[in-house]
Amino acid sequence: MSYQLYRGDALTVMKTLPDESVNAVITDPPYSRDGRTSRDVRGKLTSSSGVYDFKTFPEENRDHLAWLTELLAEAYRASTEHSVAMIFSDWRQKPDISEALRMAGWTWQGTIPWIKPASQPCKGGFEQSADFIIWGVKGSLDNNRDLYLPGHFTATEPGEDHTTQKPLEIMQQLVQICLEGGTVLDPFTGTGSTGIAALREGRRFLGIELNPHDADIAEQRLHAELTQDDFVLAGPEA
């Protein structure tokens, strides 16, 4: 298996991808936690390392729904028939993401809860112990595949390299929605967990990451999964 990692703006890079060139889209886009303030986007992307430059996140000053719809429309164009898109979300973003998915052409299939056992309690109310994976398909699911995946997951956030890093035990199950040997696209690669999972499960990976710090970590992690002969790195966005 091989991978390709682009450094640049997700939407800009995606517009250059050929039609029907990927077989699954799995990603966690940046977002404002309440849809009102850019401060909440900063809160999601901040790190104790203090290395993040928030100017590299132009999305925070755009209309989130319009931006996400355009991005998912590009993902739809670049995907083959029967491809599945899976978008991570917290409870606040579910309406925007499901609406953007439909407006971009995908057929919404449902929502998969990710239960986090180590969630912080909420005094006087219910703890927010889950994030969600909103998923849709281009056209219809491929019923010829002998594939059965779970409808929920339980795992603790690793929090090793990135504040929104995903557990590999979840990601390795998610990437199985992609045909074996097919290509998984993650427009917001972060530190590369989707790519690591794809490579381990016999899929190719195409990633895009704007933040230089995250891209460096992703590059190191992905490279470690492969021999030098398998390694392909796209140059920076012009």
TORDONU-648203 format. One line per field, with one value per residue (C-alpha): residue number from 1; x negated, y, z. Coordinates in pm, 1 decimal. Layout:
num (NUM | ...)
X (X | ...)
Y (Y | ...)
Z (Z | ...)
END
This chain:
num (1 | 2 | 3 | 4 | 5 | 6 | 7 | 8 | 9 | 10 | 11 | 12 | 13 | 14 | 15 | 16 | 17 | 18 | 19 | 20 | 21 | 22 | 23 | 24 | 25 | 26 | 27 | 28 | 29 | 30 | 31 | 32 | 33 | 34 | 35 | 36 | 37 | 38 | 39 | 40 | 41 | 42 | 43 | 44 | 45 | 46 | 47 | 48 | 49 | 50 | 51 | 52 | 53 | 54 | 55 | 56 | 57 | 58 | 59 | 60 | 61 | 62 | 63 | 64 | 65 | 66 | 67 | 68 | 69 | 70 | 71 | 72 | 73 | 74 | 75 | 76 | 77 | 78 | 79 | 80 | 81 | 82 | 83 | 84 | 85 | 86 | 87 | 88 | 89 | 90 | 91 | 92 | 93 | 94 | 95 | 96 | 97 | 98 | 99 | 100 | 101 | 102 | 103 | 104 | 105 | 106 | 107 | 108 | 109 | 110 | 111 | 112 | 113 | 114 | 115 | 116 | 117 | 118 | 119 | 120 | 121 | 122 | 123 | 124 | 125 | 126 | 127 | 128 | 129 | 130 | 131 | 132 | 133 | 134 | 135 | 136 | 137 | 138 | 139 | 140 | 141 | 142 | 143 | 144 | 145 | 146 | 147 | 148 | 149 | 150 | 151 | 152 | 153 | 154 | 155 | 156 | 157 | 158 | 159 | 160 | 161 | 162 | 163 | 164 | 165 | 166 | 167 | 168 | 169 | 170 | 171 | 172 | 173 | 174 | 175 | 176 | 177 | 178 | 179 | 180 | 181 | 182 | 183 | 184 | 185 | 186 | 187 | 188 | 189 | 190 | 191 | 192 | 193 | 194 | 195 | 196 | 197 | 198 | 199 | 200 | 201 | 202 | 203 | 204 | 205 | 206 | 207 | 208 | 209 | 210 | 211 | 212 | 213 | 214 | 215 | 216 | 217 | 218 | 219 | 220 | 221 | 222 | 223 | 224 | 225 | 226 | 227 | 228 | 229 | 230 | 231 | 232 | 233 | 234 | 235 | 236 | 237 | 238)
X (0.0 | -104.9 | 0.7 | -10.6 | -15.6 | 62.0 | -24.8 | 228.8 | 587.5 | 831.4 | 1080.0 | 808.3 | 634.6 | 959.5 | 1054.3 | 747.7 | 838.8 | 959.6 | 1323.4 | 1398.6 | 1044.5 | 1116.9 | 1327.2 | 1408.0 | 1394.4 | 1326.1 | 1252.2 | 1298.2 | 1328.2 | 1247.8 | 1555.1 | 1685.0 | 1824.2 | 2137.9 | 2138.2 | 2110.3 | 1754.4 | 1411.3 | 1287.1 | 1455.3 | 1266.8 | 947.8 | 1053.4 | 1092.0 | 754.1 | 545.7 | 265.6 | 50.3 | -250.2 | -148.5 | -266.6 | 55.9 | 88.6 | 461.1 | 411.3 | 369.8 | 738.1 | 920.6 | 1245.3 | 1314.0 | 1418.9 | 1644.9 | 2005.9 | 1962.0 | 2254.4 | 2171.0 | 1802.9 | 1869.0 | 2123.8 | 1874.0 | 1606.4 | 1833.6 | 1948.5 | 1585.9 | 1546.9 | 1858.5 | 1719.2 | 1387.0 | 1551.6 | 1655.0 | 2011.0 | 2091.3 | 1824.1 | 1905.1 | 1834.0 | 1792.5 | 1771.7 | 1685.7 | 1890.6 | 1991.6 | 2362.3 | 2356.3 | 2248.2 | 2478.2 | 2746.3 | 2494.7 | 2300.7 | 2604.1 | 2751.5 | 2423.5 | 2387.8 | 2731.1 | 2687.1 | 2354.6 | 2528.4 | 2460.9 | 2743.9 | 2750.3 | 2739.2 | 2741.9 | 2535.3 | 2291.7 | 2223.6 | 1871.5 | 1898.0 | 1610.8 | 1588.1 | 1360.1 | 1596.8 | 1616.4 | 1933.3 | 2177.2 | 2290.8 | 2670.5 | 2716.8 | 2614.9 | 2253.7 | 2165.2 | 2012.8 | 2032.4 | 1919.5 | 2081.3 | 1993.2 | 2239.3 | 2226.6 | 2364.4 | 2312.3 | 2270.3 | 2561.7 | 2626.1 | 2429.6 | 2254.8 | 2470.6 | 2235.5 | 1978.9 | 1980.2 | 1922.6 | 2088.4 | 1961.9 | 2077.1 | 2331.8 | 2149.8 | 1801.7 | 1658.8 | 1305.8 | 1109.6 | 944.1 | 568.7 | 472.8 | 110.1 | 25.2 | 341.7 | 636.1 | 884.1 | 677.7 | 891.2 | 835.1 | 679.8 | 907.9 | 1203.2 | 1031.5 | 918.2 | 1280.9 | 1405.5 | 1158.7 | 1295.3 | 1590.2 | 1340.7 | 1279.3 | 962.4 | 685.1 | 895.6 | 812.6 | 929.4 | 939.0 | 902.2 | 905.7 | 816.0 | 545.3 | 427.8 | 154.2 | 245.8 | 457.6 | 693.1 | 392.8 | 226.8 | 550.4 | 593.3 | 242.5 | 274.9 | 600.8 | 463.6 | 597.5 | 419.9 | 437.8 | 470.5 | 437.3 | 446.8 | 323.6 | 276.1 | 115.7 | -264.0 | -310.2 | -40.1 | -160.5 | -512.0 | -382.6 | -153.9 | -443.4 | -660.4 | -386.9 | -285.3 | -642.5 | -708.0 | -433.3 | -601.5 | -938.3 | -1107.1 | -1018.5 | -645.7 | -662.0 | -512.5 | -490.9 | -324.6 | -494.0 | -350.2 | -51.6 | -160.5)
Y (0.0 | 361.7 | 708.1 | 1064.1 | 1359.7 | 1710.2 | 2019.6 | 2291.5 | 2409.5 | 2117.2 | 2271.6 | 2405.5 | 2068.0 | 1872.1 | 2074.8 | 1930.4 | 1565.2 | 1362.1 | 1253.7 | 915.7 | 872.5 | 779.5 | 505.3 | 643.2 | 976.1 | 972.4 | 1299.0 | 1531.6 | 1888.4 | 2191.4 | 2364.1 | 2618.1 | 2429.5 | 2642.4 | 2789.9 | 3145.6 | 3229.9 | 3167.5 | 3131.3 | 2791.6 | 2678.3 | 2781.7 | 2583.2 | 2269.4 | 2308.3 | 2438.1 | 2233.3 | 2251.6 | 2254.6 | 2601.6 | 2533.4 | 2600.5 | 2913.1 | 2982.3 | 3187.5 | 2852.0 | 2776.3 | 3008.2 | 2814.0 | 2980.6 | 3305.5 | 3149.0 | 3038.8 | 2686.7 | 2522.6 | 2674.7 | 2590.7 | 2233.1 | 2177.3 | 2290.7 | 2065.3 | 1760.4 | 1831.9 | 1814.1 | 1490.2 | 1355.5 | 1440.4 | 1274.3 | 955.9 | 646.1 | 508.5 | 328.0 | 529.3 | 618.0 | 948.0 | 947.3 | 1279.2 | 1305.9 | 1553.6 | 1653.0 | 1704.7 | 2074.2 | 2017.4 | 1725.9 | 1939.7 | 2128.8 | 1819.1 | 1606.1 | 1895.7 | 1964.2 | 1595.4 | 1586.6 | 1916.1 | 1791.5 | 1492.4 | 1213.7 | 990.0 | 1023.2 | 680.6 | 762.1 | 849.2 | 623.5 | 708.3 | 693.2 | 646.3 | 788.2 | 617.8 | 887.4 | 1179.0 | 1462.6 | 1467.3 | 1758.6 | 1897.0 | 1923.0 | 1753.9 | 1480.1 | 1433.0 | 1463.9 | 1118.5 | 1070.0 | 1208.9 | 1100.6 | 978.5 | 1101.6 | 890.9 | 884.3 | 703.7 | 807.6 | 636.9 | 319.4 | 78.8 | -205.5 | -500.0 | -744.6 | -697.2 | -945.7 | -670.4 | -610.6 | -325.4 | -223.0 | 54.0 | 208.3 | 224.1 | 259.0 | 391.4 | 658.2 | 944.1 | 881.8 | 1252.0 | 1175.4 | 1407.5 | 1611.5 | 1720.6 | 1549.9 | 1242.0 | 932.4 | 584.2 | 347.2 | 65.2 | 267.1 | 395.8 | 49.0 | -62.8 | 247.8 | 219.9 | -125.2 | 52.1 | 122.8 | -155.3 | -350.2 | -188.9 | 124.4 | 481.0 | 652.5 | 1034.1 | 1247.8 | 1621.6 | 1710.3 | 1455.7 | 1600.9 | 1374.5 | 1088.3 | 835.8 | 776.2 | 712.6 | 474.6 | 276.6 | 267.8 | 136.1 | -127.9 | -252.0 | -279.7 | 46.2 | 337.3 | 679.3 | 1032.5 | 1302.3 | 1681.5 | 1891.5 | 2267.8 | 2291.8 | 2244.2 | 2094.3 | 1831.7 | 1757.1 | 1690.1 | 1444.0 | 1274.7 | 1242.0 | 1077.7 | 836.3 | 739.0 | 697.4 | 465.3 | 234.5 | 184.4 | 117.7 | 406.6 | 248.1 | 274.9 | 636.3 | 915.4 | 1276.0 | 1550.1 | 1887.4 | 2192.1 | 2361.0 | 2624.5)
Z (0.0 | -44.8 | 60.5 | -62.7 | 175.3 | 49.4 | 251.3 | 179.0 | 207.3 | 191.7 | -51.0 | -281.9 | -304.4 | -342.3 | -649.0 | -820.8 | -753.6 | -1054.2 | -1074.0 | -913.7 | -781.9 | -416.6 | -259.1 | 87.6 | 273.2 | 648.3 | 824.0 | 1121.8 | 989.9 | 1206.3 | 1340.5 | 1585.6 | 1881.7 | 1901.7 | 1550.1 | 1684.1 | 1776.4 | 1630.8 | 1988.6 | 2002.1 | 1693.3 | 1868.1 | 2171.9 | 1963.3 | 1798.2 | 2085.3 | 2233.6 | 2544.1 | 2311.0 | 2193.4 | 1838.5 | 1648.6 | 1435.0 | 1415.3 | 1099.2 | 924.1 | 988.8 | 744.9 | 790.3 | 1125.4 | 958.4 | 694.1 | 699.6 | 826.1 | 645.6 | 305.4 | 340.0 | 450.0 | 171.8 | -92.0 | 54.7 | 66.7 | -289.3 | -403.2 | -208.2 | -381.6 | -724.9 | -646.2 | -512.7 | -700.6 | -698.7 | -370.5 | -183.4 | 177.3 | 353.7 | 733.0 | 920.0 | 1289.1 | 1490.1 | 1839.1 | 1919.7 | 1828.2 | 1468.1 | 1379.0 | 1208.3 | 990.8 | 890.8 | 803.2 | 602.9 | 421.0 | 339.9 | 175.9 | -9.0 | -148.3 | -308.8 | -59.7 | 58.6 | 436.9 | 602.1 | 970.5 | 1277.4 | 1462.2 | 1829.2 | 1967.5 | 2345.0 | 2552.0 | 2893.7 | 3037.6 | 2972.7 | 3226.3 | 3439.9 | 3408.3 | 3744.1 | 3753.9 | 3415.9 | 3176.5 | 3076.1 | 2708.5 | 2682.1 | 2305.4 | 1974.5 | 1649.9 | 1302.5 | 1042.0 | 729.1 | 379.4 | 50.7 | -311.3 | -482.3 | -284.8 | -69.7 | -248.6 | -142.1 | -311.8 | -34.0 | 252.4 | 507.3 | 844.2 | 1062.7 | 1414.3 | 1473.9 | 1770.8 | 1921.1 | 2271.0 | 2313.9 | 2497.8 | 2308.4 | 2285.6 | 2303.1 | 2220.1 | 1928.9 | 1873.8 | 2086.3 | 1850.2 | 1763.7 | 1702.1 | 1849.8 | 1598.3 | 1714.2 | 1582.7 | 1270.6 | 1161.6 | 1161.8 | 981.3 | 693.1 | 613.9 | 448.7 | 168.9 | -81.9 | -9.3 | -209.4 | -257.7 | -156.5 | 163.3 | 152.9 | 467.1 | 382.0 | 743.3 | 814.0 | 1144.5 | 1276.3 | 1044.8 | 1235.5 | 940.5 | 717.9 | 962.6 | 988.8 | 610.7 | 551.8 | 823.0 | 670.6 | 316.7 | 174.6 | 9.1 | 172.1 | 37.7 | 301.9 | 310.9 | 603.3 | 630.5 | 973.7 | 934.6 | 1280.4 | 1229.4 | 875.6 | 1005.0 | 1264.7 | 1009.8 | 767.4 | 1031.5 | 1141.0 | 788.4 | 676.4 | 970.1 | 841.2 | 506.4 | 348.4 | 169.5 | -166.6 | -89.6 | 24.8 | -188.5 | -69.2 | -270.6 | -265.8 | -92.8 | -248.1 | -501.2)
END
